[in-house]
Amino acid sequence: MIHFLETQIANNEGFMVQNGKIYLVMTIVSIILIGLFIYVASIDKKVAQLEKK
């Protein structure tokens, strides 16, 4: 049973890498994370300005 699961995991990893889709997924995840960091930084800047007032 464990051997079967290990084989399935290996096949799934190979599938993503073979088709080059792993790079697309990582690019999309990176873009989303960068966008979130920029959004949080802008909110922090606005809150800091409100705290000064």
DSSP file (Angstrom, degrees, kcal/mol; ACC not computed):
  #  RESIDUE AA STRUCTURE BP1 BP2  ACC     N-H-->O    O-->H-N    N-H-->O    O-->H-N    TCO  KAPPA ALPHA  PHI   PSI    X-CA   Y-CA   Z-CA
    1    1 A M     >        0   0    0      0, 0.0     4,-2.0     0, 0.0     5,-0.1   0.000 360.0 360.0 360.0 -46.6    0.0    0.0    0.0
    2    2 A I  H  >  +     0   0    0      1,-0.2     4,-2.4     2,-0.2     5,-0.2   0.896 360.0  53.1 -65.5 -39.2    2.7    2.5    0.9
    3    3 A H  H  > S+     0   0    0      1,-0.2     4,-2.1     2,-0.2    -1,-0.2   0.895 107.2  52.5 -62.0 -39.9    4.7    1.6   -2.2
    4    4 A F  H  > S+     0   0    0      2,-0.2     4,-2.2     1,-0.2    -1,-0.2   0.914 109.7  48.3 -62.2 -43.7    1.6    2.3   -4.3
    5    5 A L  H  X S+     0   0    0     -4,-2.0     4,-2.4     1,-0.2    -2,-0.2   0.897 110.2  51.4 -65.1 -40.2    1.2    5.7   -2.7
    6    6 A E  H  X S+     0   0    0     -4,-2.4     4,-2.2     1,-0.2    -1,-0.2   0.889 109.9  50.2 -63.0 -38.5    4.9    6.5   -3.2
    7    7 A T  H  X S+     0   0    0     -4,-2.1     4,-2.3     2,-0.2    -2,-0.2   0.905 109.8  50.4 -65.9 -41.5    4.6    5.6   -6.9
    8    8 A Q  H  X S+     0   0    0     -4,-2.2     4,-2.3     2,-0.2    -2,-0.2   0.910 110.7  49.0 -62.9 -42.8    1.5    7.8   -7.3
    9    9 A I  H  X S+     0   0    0     -4,-2.4     4,-2.2     1,-0.2    -2,-0.2   0.922 111.7  49.0 -63.9 -43.4    3.3   10.8   -5.7
   10   10 A A  H  X S+     0   0    0     -4,-2.2     4,-2.1     1,-0.2    -1,-0.2   0.890 111.3  50.1 -63.0 -39.7    6.3   10.2   -8.0
   11   11 A N  H  X S+     0   0    0     -4,-2.3     4,-2.0     2,-0.2    -1,-0.2   0.894 109.8  50.3 -67.3 -39.4    4.0   10.0  -11.1
   12   12 A N  H  X S+     0   0    0     -4,-2.3     4,-1.9     2,-0.2    -2,-0.2   0.904 111.0  48.4 -66.2 -41.1    2.2   13.2  -10.2
   13   13 A E  H  X S+     0   0    0     -4,-2.2     4,-2.1     1,-0.2     5,-0.2   0.917 111.7  50.2 -64.1 -42.2    5.5   15.1   -9.7
   14   14 A G  H  X S+     0   0    0     -4,-2.1     4,-2.9     1,-0.2     5,-0.2   0.874 107.1  55.1 -63.3 -37.6    6.7   13.8  -13.0
   15   15 A F  H  X S+     0   0    0     -4,-2.0     4,-1.8     2,-0.2     6,-0.3   0.923 109.4  45.7 -61.9 -46.1    3.5   14.9  -14.7
   16   16 A M  H  <>S+     0   0    0     -4,-1.9     6,-1.4     1,-0.2     5,-1.0   0.901 117.9  42.9 -66.2 -40.5    3.8   18.5  -13.6
   17   17 A V  H ><5S+     0   0    0     -4,-2.1     3,-0.7     2,-0.2    -2,-0.2   0.889 111.2  54.8 -74.2 -38.9    7.5   18.7  -14.5
   18   18 A Q  H 3<5S+     0   0    0     -4,-2.9    -2,-0.2     1,-0.2    -1,-0.2   0.904 111.9  42.9 -62.5 -41.6    7.2   16.9  -17.8
   19   19 A N  T 3<5S-     0   0    0     -4,-1.8    -1,-0.2    -5,-0.2    -2,-0.2   0.548 107.0-124.6 -84.1  -6.0    4.5   19.3  -19.1
   20   20 A G  T X>5S+     0   0    0     -3,-0.7     4,-0.9    -4,-0.5     3,-0.6   0.588  75.5 124.8  75.4   9.0    6.3   22.4  -17.8
   21   21 A K  H 3>< +     0   0    0     -5,-1.0     4,-2.5    -6,-0.3     5,-0.2   0.733  57.6  71.1 -75.0 -21.2    3.2   23.3  -15.9
   22   22 A I  H 3> S+     0   0    0     -6,-1.4     4,-2.4     1,-0.2    -1,-0.2   0.872  97.1  51.8 -62.5 -35.0    5.1   23.6  -12.6
   23   23 A Y  H <> S+     0   0    0     -3,-0.6     4,-2.1    -7,-0.3    -1,-0.2   0.885 109.3  49.3 -69.2 -38.0    6.8   26.7  -13.9
   24   24 A L  H  X S+     0   0    0     -4,-0.9     4,-2.3     2,-0.2    -2,-0.2   0.922 112.0  48.1 -65.1 -44.2    3.4   28.3  -14.7
   25   25 A V  H  X S+     0   0    0     -4,-2.5     4,-2.5     1,-0.2    -2,-0.2   0.926 112.4  48.6 -62.8 -45.4    2.0   27.4  -11.3
   26   26 A M  H  X S+     0   0    0     -4,-2.4     4,-2.2     1,-0.2    -1,-0.2   0.864 110.7  51.8 -65.2 -35.4    5.1   28.8   -9.6
   27   27 A T  H  X S+     0   0    0     -4,-2.1     4,-2.3     2,-0.2    -1,-0.2   0.928 111.4  46.3 -64.8 -45.4    4.9   32.0  -11.7
   28   28 A I  H  X S+     0   0    0     -4,-2.3     4,-2.3     2,-0.2    -2,-0.2   0.915 113.1  49.1 -64.9 -43.2    1.2   32.6  -10.8
   29   29 A V  H  X S+     0   0    0     -4,-2.5     4,-2.4     1,-0.2    -1,-0.2   0.904 111.4  50.5 -62.4 -41.4    1.9   31.9   -7.1
   30   30 A S  H  X S+     0   0    0     -4,-2.2     4,-2.6     2,-0.2     5,-0.2   0.911 109.8  49.7 -63.7 -42.7    4.8   34.3   -7.1
   31   31 A I  H  X S+     0   0    0     -4,-2.3     4,-2.3     1,-0.2    -1,-0.2   0.912 111.6  48.9 -62.9 -42.7    2.7   37.1   -8.8
   32   32 A I  H  X S+     0   0    0     -4,-2.3     4,-2.2     2,-0.2    -2,-0.2   0.920 112.4  47.9 -63.5 -43.8    0.0   36.6   -6.2
   33   33 A L  H  X S+     0   0    0     -4,-2.4     4,-2.4     2,-0.2    -2,-0.2   0.904 111.4  49.7 -65.4 -41.6    2.4   36.8   -3.3
   34   34 A I  H  X S+     0   0    0     -4,-2.6     4,-2.3     1,-0.2    -1,-0.2   0.913 110.9  50.9 -62.6 -42.0    4.1   39.9   -4.6
   35   35 A G  H  X S+     0   0    0     -4,-2.3     4,-2.3    -5,-0.2    -2,-0.2   0.899 109.8  49.8 -61.7 -41.2    0.7   41.5   -5.1
   36   36 A L  H  X S+     0   0    0     -4,-2.2     4,-2.7     2,-0.2     5,-0.2   0.907 110.0  50.2 -65.1 -41.5   -0.2   40.7   -1.5
   37   37 A F  H  X S+     0   0    0     -4,-2.4     4,-2.3     2,-0.2    -2,-0.2   0.908 111.5  48.3 -63.4 -41.4    3.0   42.1   -0.2
   38   38 A I  H  X S+     0   0    0     -4,-2.3     4,-2.2     2,-0.2    -2,-0.2   0.911 112.0  50.0 -64.3 -41.7    2.5   45.3   -2.1
   39   39 A Y  H  X S+     0   0    0     -4,-2.3     4,-2.3     2,-0.2    -2,-0.2   0.925 111.8  46.9 -62.6 -45.8   -1.1   45.6   -0.9
   40   40 A V  H  X S+     0   0    0     -4,-2.7     4,-2.5     1,-0.2    -1,-0.2   0.893 111.4  52.1 -64.8 -39.3   -0.1   45.1    2.8
   41   41 A A  H  X S+     0   0    0     -4,-2.3     4,-2.1    -5,-0.2    -1,-0.2   0.900 110.3  48.0 -64.0 -40.1    2.7   47.6    2.4
   42   42 A S  H  X S+     0   0    0     -4,-2.2     4,-2.1     2,-0.2    -2,-0.2   0.894 111.7  49.3 -69.0 -38.3    0.3   50.2    1.0
   43   43 A I  H  X S+     0   0    0     -4,-2.3     4,-2.5     2,-0.2    -2,-0.2   0.909 110.5  51.5 -64.4 -41.7   -2.2   49.6    3.8
   44   44 A D  H  X S+     0   0    0     -4,-2.5     4,-2.3     1,-0.2    -2,-0.2   0.897 109.0  50.9 -61.9 -40.6    0.6   49.9    6.4
   45   45 A K  H  X S+     0   0    0     -4,-2.1     4,-1.8     2,-0.2    -1,-0.2   0.909 111.2  47.6 -63.4 -42.7    1.6   53.2    4.8
   46   46 A K  H  X S+     0   0    0     -4,-2.1     4,-2.0     2,-0.2    -2,-0.2   0.897 111.8  49.7 -66.2 -40.6   -1.9   54.5    4.9
   47   47 A V  H  X S+     0   0    0     -4,-2.5     4,-2.2     1,-0.2    -2,-0.2   0.900 108.7  53.0 -65.7 -40.2   -2.4   53.4    8.5
   48   48 A A  H  X S+     0   0    0     -4,-2.3     4,-1.3     1,-0.2    -1,-0.2   0.889 108.8  50.1 -62.0 -39.2    0.9   55.1    9.5
   49   49 A Q  H  X S+     0   0    0     -4,-1.8     4,-1.0     1,-0.2    -1,-0.2   0.894 110.7  49.2 -66.7 -39.1   -0.3   58.4    7.9
   50   50 A L  H  < S+     0   0    0     -4,-2.0     3,-0.3     1,-0.2    -2,-0.2   0.857 107.1  55.4 -68.1 -34.0   -3.6   58.2    9.8
   51   51 A E  H  < S+     0   0    0     -4,-2.2    -1,-0.2     1,-0.2    -2,-0.2   0.827 102.4  56.8 -67.7 -30.8   -1.8   57.5   13.1
   52   52 A K  H  <        0   0    0     -4,-1.3    -1,-0.2     1,-0.2    -2,-0.2   0.819 360.0 360.0 -69.0 -30.0    0.2   60.7   12.7
   53   53 A K     <        0   0    0     -4,-1.0    -1,-0.2    -3,-0.3    -2,-0.2   0.463 360.0 360.0 -74.2 360.0   -3.0   62.8   12.4
